[in-house]
Amino acid sequence: MAKKVNTLVITVDRDDDLGKKTNLAGPIVGEKACIKAAETLAIADPGESDANAMFAAIKAYRELKELG
């Protein structure tokens, strides 16, 4: 029997661009909340790399979830 492993997928916004550009306060927890926050940030500043990092974390989460 395989041992269940818990994995935390996290993205850190060290310069608080999410807060400054969207007025959202962290931490943002959960897939749906992270998607909404990343979309809000991407709309506020389409060139913001933190939005890309958030989407990459969501992708990694989904890939890990699919693997079980």
C-alpha positions as CSV (number, residue, x, y, z in Angstrom):
1,M,0.0,0.0,0.0
2,A,1.4,3.4,-1.0
3,K,1.9,6.0,1.7
4,K,-0.2,9.1,1.2
5,V,1.9,12.2,0.8
6,N,0.6,15.8,1.3
7,T,2.1,18.4,-0.9
8,L,1.7,22.2,-0.5
9,V,1.8,24.3,-3.7
10,I,2.6,27.9,-2.8
11,T,3.5,31.1,-4.6
12,V,5.0,34.0,-2.7
13,D,4.5,37.6,-3.7
14,R,7.4,39.2,-1.9
15,D,6.7,42.7,-3.1
16,D,2.9,42.6,-2.6
17,D,2.0,43.5,-6.2
18,L,-1.2,41.6,-5.7
19,G,-2.2,43.8,-2.7
20,K,-1.0,47.0,-4.3
21,K,-2.6,46.5,-7.7
22,T,-5.8,44.7,-6.7
23,N,-6.4,45.5,-3.0
24,L,-6.6,41.8,-2.3
25,A,-5.1,40.7,1.0
26,G,-3.2,37.4,1.3
27,P,-3.0,34.6,1.9
28,I,-5.2,33.5,-0.9
29,V,-6.2,29.9,-0.3
30,G,-7.9,27.4,-2.6
31,E,-7.9,26.8,-6.3
32,K,-11.0,28.9,-7.1
33,A,-9.8,31.8,-5.0
34,C,-6.3,31.7,-6.5
35,I,-7.7,31.6,-10.1
36,K,-9.9,34.7,-9.3
37,A,-7.0,36.5,-7.7
38,A,-4.7,35.7,-10.6
39,E,-7.3,36.9,-13.1
40,T,-7.9,40.1,-11.2
41,L,-4.1,40.8,-11.1
42,A,-3.7,40.0,-14.8
43,I,-6.5,42.3,-15.7
44,A,-5.1,45.1,-13.5
45,D,-1.6,44.7,-15.0
46,P,-1.4,42.3,-17.9
47,G,2.4,42.3,-17.8
48,E,2.6,41.4,-14.1
49,S,4.9,38.3,-13.6
50,D,3.2,37.4,-10.3
51,A,0.0,36.6,-12.2
52,N,2.0,34.2,-14.4
53,A,3.5,32.6,-11.2
54,M,0.0,32.2,-9.7
55,F,-1.2,30.5,-12.9
56,A,1.9,28.2,-12.9
57,A,1.1,27.2,-9.3
58,I,-2.5,26.4,-10.3
59,K,-1.2,24.3,-13.2
60,A,1.2,22.5,-10.9
61,Y,-1.6,21.8,-8.4
62,R,-3.8,20.4,-11.1
63,E,-1.1,18.1,-12.4
64,L,-0.3,16.8,-8.9
65,K,-4.0,16.3,-8.2
66,E,-4.3,14.3,-11.4
67,L,-1.4,12.1,-10.4
68,G,-3.2,11.4,-7.1
